[in-house]
Every structure is written in C-alpha cells, then in structure tokens.
Amino acid sequence: MSAKAKFTKQEKNTGELKFEIDQDTIKKGLDTAFDRVKKSLNVPGFRKGRVPRQIFNRMYGEEALYEDALNAVLPAAYEQAVSDTKVEPVDQPQINVESMEKGKPWAISATITVKPEVELGDYKGLVVKKQKRNVMKTDVDARLEELQKQQAELVLKDGKAENGDTVVIDYVGSVDGKEFDGGSAQNYSLELGSNSFIPGFEDELVGHSADEDVDVKVTFPEDYQAKELAGKDAIFKTTIHEVKTKELPKLDDDFAKDVDEDVDTLDDLKKKIHDELKDQKKQAAEDAIQEEAISAAVKNAKIDEVPQAMIDTEVDNQMNQYLANLRRQGIDPKLYYQMTGTSEDDLKKQFAKDAAERVETDLVIEAIVAKEGIKPSEDEIKDEIKSLADEYNMEESAVRNALSDDMLAHDIAAKKAIELIVDSAEEK
C-alpha cells in the first residue's frame, strides 16, 4: 500500500512523515472514485450510471478522479506509514501532496505531532516519607464523639444562648426603614455558630434568652447574591421564642446498638471502629506512598515539552469519563451544571489544571512498561475483563466489544509498572 515511508524529526515534537502510495493501491482508489462518480453522470447515448470508463477518461481525463481516489486510499496509506515508521502521532496530520504523476507512485508528506521522548531517571528503590498506620485510642474516641454528636437531642434551655445552641426565632429585616423581600420568617430554627446566616447575625443572638426581643444589626457582604442588598446596613427585629441545647446520649451498650445494629456492646462498637480506622489508615498510607513514589519517578525523568494536543485530549477524556459517571448515577450533565452553578467551561478548566502533569505521568509509566518489557498474558486480560464486568455490572462479552485487547493490555501493563515503582519504594 505505502512504501518508502520515512519520518524526519523536526523541532520540538513535530516531524515530517514522507510516504508513497503504490500503483496497485492507486488503481483501486480510481475504481472506487469512478464507481461513485458515474452514478451521477449524464452522458448522451448512455443510461445514467452506465458510462464506460474509457469514455469517461476520454471526455474528462483520468486526472478528474485523482482527488476522490486520494481521499479513498489516503487514510489506510497514512496508517500503514505510521506503523512502518513506528511513530506515535498525537494529533491530526497536516497532509501535503508532493506529486500525483500518472503512472508513478503518489508522493505524500504529512507534518505530524508525536509523543515527546522520555529519558527515564530512577524509578526503583525510591525513598518516600514513612506513613502512620497505627490507630490510637484518641482516634477511636474522636470517632465515638462524632457518633455521639450525631445522636444528640435538642432540649429546652433556661439560660442564655451560646454557640452550638439552637434558637427558635421570628425576624423581620429592613434596610433604610423599609422591609425587603425574603427578609422575614417565623419559628425559624437557627444553630448559633453554624455561619448559615449573614455574617454577624448569629453572634448578636449569643448571650440572649427566650422571650427576648433583639435588634440585630448587620451589613450585607459586598458580594451578596441579591445585588440590591449588597453592602447595605440592615436591622432584623428578632424575637427569641426558645433556646435549645444539645443533650448528648450516654456512651453505653444501648448507644452502641442504636448507632450500629451489628454490635451488642460498646466494646464491640469500639473494636469495629478500630478495625475500620485501621483499614482506612492502611489505604491512606498506600495511596500516599503511591502518589509520592510516582511523582518522584516523573520528576527524575527528562521529558520533552508536552504537546498541547495531548493536554487537550487528556482534558476531553477526563471530562467524558466524569460526565459518563454522572449519567450512570442518573444525573443529566445539564442538571449537574444547574445544581452546582457551573458550566461546561468551568468543568473543563478544573480538569485542565493538572492535565499536563497527568500526561507526563502517563508518558513515564509507558516508558517504564517499554523498558521493563511488561506484556500482560491472555489470562491477565481475561481476568481484567471479568473484573470490569463485575465492577460495572456488564456482560463480559459487552466489555470485550467495548475494549480491544490492546487497550486492556495497555491498562494492565500500566498497573504493573505502578506496582513495580511502589513495591520497590522504601519508607523512611
């Protein structure tokens, strides 16, 4: 199909790929082009679509088919040239036709952007920070305290309101003596110190008791969402009906059974919390070591400038994966943007922040795979298919249809390279 393919590296990560399209391939392309064109030809003496090739060539010249023929054969010829030269384009090529002489191979050149070269540094035996995995009694106590607060009940309080207490209030807000929309409520429960109201509002209720009337004076923030109130001084005439405080349940066996039906005693609950925290700390330690070791391996490597095309592709991949996960949860992306007050551009900017670093990490991992000669076996590919099918509740055949063996092998090899980096790392 293509012959004499040659790639010449140019500045940064661009280069010129030159290749030829042989006569046999050109002939097939011309046949395809003619079959397409003749369907719309009206030539006197011939039925539509029945004009012989010789007549067409005499009337229009074979060269009239060249452009359509090239479009038919170029994609496969380009892919063959890429394969022959073992280059890895990361963007669409800029095609230039060098020559299309009759009876000779067609000469094509393509300016392409390729993956940057990676010169690996140290990636085995890296020193990483020692991680804590032990669970202290204070860790268990802190978790128990969280559960205790979650089970707390609000009870009436005779004294003055403090931060952490809940007050039941009526309030009417005004600016320059005029009440404003949305500035009043009745029997509203407000936890003092929760910072859920305008800055300063909750502070002014601290130290007051039930049945008191309080004029709460505040200033709306300059960036307040209601523009007509932004930066304005306001007075909220407030009546405190009740002051409630949190009453914590006693830490005993009954409490343990209330928060976890799988335990019978407080000691059982403490042990379960201890085991859960141990697993969490172990996972956190492994994640931290992996992140630090991989980061070190990337820093130790020398990488040519990452092409913008690779960064853009990484951002698009992350976006598509994130939105696909939302859809799997039954959340439409448009609804997500409305709920979060964001847009597609905002999400794209978020993923763009670390995109270059993620691309560099992938390049280093691929370089390690190549250097170590990591090649997943057929059994490992089958195991990966089964694992993905279980994770996404799909048939194995569906996974097989969605992902090629090359894609699966690439992912498995990357995991093995990461394991190699992490398992050889030394904590100090």
N, C-alpha and C positions, 0 to 999 in steps of 0.2 A: 504493500500500500504506500508507505512512505519509505524513502531511502536516504542515505547520506545525512541523517539527522545529526546536527551539531549544535551544542549550546556553548555560548561565549559569555562569561560573567562580565558585567559592566560595573558601574558604580553602585555602592551600597548593595541592595538586594535585588537589583534588576539585571536582566541579561537578554541576549538575543538568541532565539531558537530558530535555526535555519533547517528546512527540510524540503524534500521534493515529493511530488505525487506522480507515481509512475503511469505509463500509458494504459495499462490494463484497468487501473482504477479510474483514470480519466474517461475511458470508453464507457464504463458502467455509469459514471456520472452523466455523460452526454445522453446515454439511453434513457436514464431516469428523467432528465430535463426535457427531452423530446416527448416522452410519453405524457408529461404534464402539459406541455405547451400545445401539442397537436389537438387536444380536446377542445380548444377554443379557436382553432384556425378555420377560416372560411376561404378556401381556395377554389376558384371556378373549375368545374369538371370533377370535383371530388366531394364526397359526402363529408360532413363535419366530423373531424376526428379521424379521417381515413387517408389523409395526405401522406404519400410515401416519403421516407427520409431523404431520398435522393432529390426529390422535387423541392423539399424544404431547403436543403443545402444550396440548391441552385438559385432559389428565389431570395433567401435571406443570408446564406452563408452559415457554416457550422459555428462560426465565432459568436453568432447570436445566442447560442446555447451555453456559452462558457460561464457566464455569471451564475446561472441556475445550477449548472453542473458542479461548479466550485462549492456552492452552498450545500449541495447534496453530499459531497465527499470530504469537505474540509474538517468537520468535527472528528470523524474517525481517524483521519490522517494526522491531525494535531495530537490526539490522544496517543496514537502509536509513536509519534516523535517524542512525546513526553516520556513514554515508557522506555523507549530505546536509549534516551539520554539520562534516564533516572533522575530527572529534575522534579521538584515538587512546587508547582505553581500555587499561589495563594490568592490569585485574583484573575479576573477575565483577561485574556491576552489582547494586545493590540496587533491585529493582523495586517501585514503588508504583502501585496502580491508583487514578487520580484519580476517574474516573467511567465507568460502563458503562450509560448510559441507552439504553433501547430506541429504535431509530430514529435515534440520533445516533452520531457517531464516538466511539470509546472513547478516553478521555484517559489517557495513561500518563506517569509520570515515573520516571526512573532516576538514582540517585546513583552516579556513576562516578568512578574514579580515573584520571587521564590522565597522559601523559608530561609531565615538567617542562619548562618553557620554557628555552631555551638562548640566551644572548646571547654571540655569538662575540667573542673578542678577536683578537689577532694569531695567525695560523697559517701565514703565508708569511714566508720570509726569516728564520726563527728562527735564533739563534746557538746552536750546540752545541759541546761540547768536541771538540777535534781528536783523532782516533783514530790510533793507531800501526798501520801495515800492513806495515812493513818487517821482514824476517826477518834476525836477527843470526846470526853464526857460533855464538855461545853457545847460541842456541835449537836449532840443529841438533845441537850437541854434547850438549846435555841430553837430546834425544830418543834419540840414539845410546846414551847412558849407560843410559837406561831399557831399551832393547832388549838391551843387554849384560847387565844385571842379570837380565832375564827368561831369558836363555840360560845363566845361571851354573849350575855344577855344584857339589854338595856333596862335599868331600873331607875325609878324616880329618885332624885337627889334633893335634899333640903338646902344645901349650902350654895355657894357661889359657883358659877360655871368656870371650868378650867379647860385648857387644851386637852382634847381627847374626849370631852363630854359632848353630848348631843343636845341641842336646844330645839324646841318646837316654837316657831315664831310666826307672827304676821308682820309684813312690812310693806310700806308704800314709799317708793322713791320719787324724788323730784329734782329738777335742775332749774335754777333761777326761779324757784317757786312754782314751777309747772310740772305736773306728773307726766311721765313718759311711758310709752307702750312697753309692756314686758317688765315693768319695774315694780310689780306688786305681787304678793302671794299670801295665802292664809294657811295656817297649820303646816308650815314647811319645816321639815326635819333637816337640821344642818349640823354636821360634825365639825366642831371647832378645831382648827389646826389642819383641816383637810385641804385647805387652799383651793376650794372649789368655787368660791365667790370672788368678787372683786378684791384686789389686794387691800388689806386693812379692815375689811368688813368684819371678819371673824374676830380679829384682835380686839375690836371695840366692844364685843359682847362678853369677853373674858372678864370675870370679876362681878358679873351681874347675876341676879337671882330670878326665880319665877315670879310672875306678876309685875315685873318692872317694865317701864317704857324707856326706850333708849333712842336718842337721835344719833344715828350712825353717820359720821361724815367721812366721805371717801372721795378720791379723784380717779376717774376712769383712765386707764392706760392710754397713751398716745396711739397705740396700735390696736385699740379696741375694735372689734368687728363691726359694731354699729357706728358708722362714721360720724353721725350727728351727736354722739355722746363722747367720742374720743377726746381725752384731755380735759373734760369738763368736771367741775366740782359738783358733787351730789349729796343730798341728805336723804337717808332712809329712816322714816319714822317706824320704829320697830317695837313690837310688844312680845315679851318672852312669856309664853304660857307654861312651859315645862323645861326643867333641866334634868337630863338623864345621864347616868354614868354607866360604864361597862362593868358588869359583875362577872368575874372570871370563874369558870367551873373548877371544882376541886380536882386535883390530879390524883385520880384513884382508878380502880378497876372498872367502875361504871363509865367513867370518862373514856377510858381506852376502848370499851365496847361500842360507845357512841360514835367515836371517830373512825373505827375500823372493825367491821363485823367479823373479820377473820381472826381476831385475837380475843382472849378471855381475861387477860390481866394487864396491868400497867407495865409489868416487867416484859410481857410478851410484846407489847407495843414498842417499848424501848429497844428491844432486840431487833424488831423488824425495821425500826428507823435506823438503827446502827448498820444493819446489813444494806439497806437502801443507800445510805450515805457512803458506805464503803464502795459499792458498785459505781456510784456517781463520781467519787473521787478517783477511782481507778480509771474510768472512762475519760474524765477530765485530764488526768495525767497523761494518758496515751495520746489524746488529741493535742495537748500542749507540746509533747515531745515530737510528734509527727510534724506539727507546724514549724517548730524551731529547726528541726533537722532538715526538712525540705527547704526552708528559707535559707539555711546555711549552704546547702548544696547549690542553690541557684546563685547565691552571692559569690561562691567560689568559682563559678563558671564565667567564661567570657562569651558574650552573646552580641552579634552584630545588631544594629538598630532594628527594632521590630517594625515591620511594615504596617502602615495604617490599615491596610485591608484586613490583616489578621486581627487587629484590635476590633475593627468594625464587625467582623464575623463572630468574634467571641461575645461581643455585646448582644448581637442578634440571637445567638444560641442561648445565652443566659435569659434573655427576655422571653424567647419562645418556651423554654423549659419552665420558667416561673408562671407564665400565663397558662400553660398546659396543666400545671399542678392546681392552679385555681379552678380551672374548668372541671378537673377530676373531683374537686370538692363541691361542684355545683355552683361556683361563683363566676358570673359573667364578668370579663375584664372591664366593661363599661360601668357595671355596678361597683366594682372594686375602686375604680377611679373616683366615682361619686362619693363612696363611703369614706375614702381616705383624703379626699380633697386634692388629689394629684392628677397627673395626666400621663400619657404615654411617654412624652418627652422627659418628664420628671423621673420616671422609672428607668428610662434609657440612661439618663445622667448618673443615676445611682449605680447602675451596673458598669458604667464607663470608668468610674473612679479607679478601680483596681484591675481593669481589663488587661493592661499591658503586663502587670505582674503575673496574672494568671496565664497569659500566653507564654511568658518567659519560663514559668514553672513547667508548663506542658512541653516546651522545647527541650528543657533539661531532662525531664523524665524520658522523653522519646530518645534522647541521645544516650541515656543510661541503658535503655532497653536494647539499643543497637550495639553498644559496646559490650554488654554482658551476654549478647546473643540470646535474649529471652524469647522463647517461642512456645506459646501455650499449646498443649496437646488437645486432641479431639475430645478426650474425656473431660478436660477442663472447660472446653467450650460447651459441651453438653450440660455440665453442672451449672455453668453460668446461665444458660437458657432456662433451666429448671428454677434457679434462684430468682431470676427476673419474673418468670411466670407466676411464682408464688407471691412475690412482692406486690405485683400489680394485678393479681387475680385474673390472669390471662391464660389461655391455652398455650402450651409450648409451641405448637405449630404457628400460632399468631406471632409469637416472639421471633421465631425463625424467619417468618416472612418479613417482619419489620426491620430486622437487623441482619446484616450479612455476617458471614464468618470472619471476614477481615475486620469489621467494626468490633465484633465481640473479642477477637484476639487482641486487638489494639487496647481495649479497656482492661482485659485480664493482664496483659503484659505491663501496663502502667501500674496496676495494683501491685504486681510482683516487684517492680522497680522501687515503689514506695516502701514496701516491706523490707527490701534489701537495705535501703537508707536507714529506716527506723530501727530495724533489728540490730544493726551494727553500731548504732549510736550509743554513746557512753554518758550516763548521767553523773555529773559532778556538782 
